[in-house]
Amino acid sequence: MTHHSLRSSLACILPVILALVMTGCVNIQTGAETEEQLTQSSELRGRDFRVTWVNRFTGMTPVEKGQMYNDLIDSVSSVYLRYGFNIVGEWQKGNAGRGQLIPDAEMQKVVEASVRTQKPMFQSYEDALEYAYRQLDESGTYSASDMEIFKRHLDELYRIYSVVFYPSGTVDDYEMALRDLESNQRSLSQSVVEMLDRYR
């Protein structure tokens, strides 16, 4: 399998636009738009998401805000990890088709090309979560140790982003890293839930 055919395969099966909806699910939409159109669409969706999400967040109680913050991290983490496992499958197919291991540097280029237009939406998630974290801290509701739990969960999302979108090592290394991240994310999410239960 050539680099071009591998990239074409990825383009067919991986999301073009990630639209996070308020239920905590993700709608994946695909289309034949140009890269510029896709980027503009991602920017518009990102702006709409930030406004809608922040407005909803503002009207919540401190515990509801904590839950909403946790739910968004869970949803975005799930999207990123699902994308990563799709990359694992395509990487494995590429290795088999080529008859030799595809280097991580090549996969990084493939991934970068496939998500370039989605980055404005990714940034909107980060903006919303950074805003939420500040609001949770400034509310004075949560202790320093509890704020650290919130922070660790957000930091894990950033780590997931870094690992997923910048493949490193072999495909086996990459898959193992994803599975470790998936496990860690679930554990951190549960820690937030248990912490919030003390405030209910």
Secondary structure, DSSP 4 states (H G I P E B T S, - for coil): --HHHHHHHHHHHS-SEEEE-TTS-EEEE-----HHHHHHHHHHHHHHHHHHHHHHHHTS-HHHHHHHHHHHHHHHHHHHHHHHHHHHHHHHHHHHHHTSPPPHHHHHHHHHHHHGGGHHHHHHHHHHHHHHHHHHHHTS-S-HHHHHHHHHHHHHHHHHHHHHHS--S-HHHHHHHHHHHHHHHHHHHHHHHHHHHTT-
